[in-house]
Amino acid sequence: MTTAQIFILTEYGEIPPIDYFAGQLNQVFMNILTNAIDAINDFNSRFKFAKIKLNLNKVTIKNFIENCQLKISIADHDKGMSEETKHKIFDHLFTTKYVGNGTGLGIAIARQIVE
């Protein structure tokens, strides 16, 4: 399967000094970004390559301070999650991917690390 380029756009604001474990935070970002890229590829699989190239396949990462907390937003250009998915997204073993393509662990692990 031929895939189009996916662009990672960043909009970083000021980041205050924070204590964190780099390896764990990297795992969180990798799990979330992998899901975003998979969502884009799944969306694109419905179209011919010529049409896919016309879309800006992007993931946007932003950070901002809100209520004295560092917030990070990661968004893809896909249609978003259904209400049902939003309620289950952090459940252990929940996946929206096809059999053999997802374990249902990535977002649950990301949440566990962040909490």
N, C-alpha and C positions, 0 to 999 in steps of 0.2 A: 504494500500500500504506500502510495506517495503522500507525504504530508507537507503542508505549508509551514513556513517559519512561524514561530510563536515568539512574540516580543514581550519582554519583561520591562514594564515601565515603572519607574520609581519616583515617588514624590516624598522625599524625606524632609522632615522638619527637625527642629532641635531635639536632641536626645540627651536627657540628663544622665549623669553617672548612675548606673544600676548594677546590682549584684546579680549574677546569673551564671549558670554552667553552660559554656559555649556549646559543648557537644549535644546537650539536651535541647537547647534552643535551635541548633541546626536541625535536629531531628524533627522538631515541630514545623519549621519552615519547609523542610523537604517533604513531609507528609502532606501539608496543605498545598504546596505548589504542584506536587505530583497529581493530586486530585484535580486541581484547576486545569492542568495540561491535559489530563485524561478527559475532562469534561469538554474541552475545546475539540479534541480529536474525535470524541464521540459525536459531537454536534456536526463537525465537518464530514463525518463518514456518510452523511445523507446526501452529499453534493459531489459534483464532478470537480476535479482539481482546478479547472479554469475559474469556476465560481468561488471556490475556497480562497484563491489568491486575491480576489476582489475584496474580501473581508480583512479587517485588521484583527488578526488573531493575537490577542494580547491578554496579559495578566498585569494588573496594576497593584503595586504595593505602596501604601501610604502609612505614615505614622503621624501621630498628634498627641498632645497632652490634653486629658480631660479629667477633671476632678482630681488633680495631682497624680494621675496614673498615665503611664505610657500606653497608648492604644495603637494597634497595628491592624490595618485593613488590607486584605488580599482579595481581589475580585477578578473574575474572568468575564468574558463578554457573552457567556452563554445565557440561557433563559432564566437561570436561577433555580432555586430548589422549590419543590412543591411543599405545601404545608405539612404533609405527612413526612416527607424527608427531613424537614426542619425539626420535627419532633423526635426523630430517631437518629439524627446524624451522629450523636455522641454515644449511641448504644454500641456496646461491644459486639463485634461480628456483623454489624449492619453495613451493607454495601449496596450501591446502586449499579455496580458494574456487573458485566456478564460473568457467568460461571468461569472460574479459572483466571479472571483478570483482577480480582480484588479479594482481600482477606477480611475486610471490615474491621481492621485494627488501627489503621493510620490515624484517623481523626480521634478515636478513643484514646490512643496513646498520646497524641498531641495534647488533648485536654488534661490527661493525667499529669503530664509534665508541667503544664502551665499552672495547674491548681496546686 
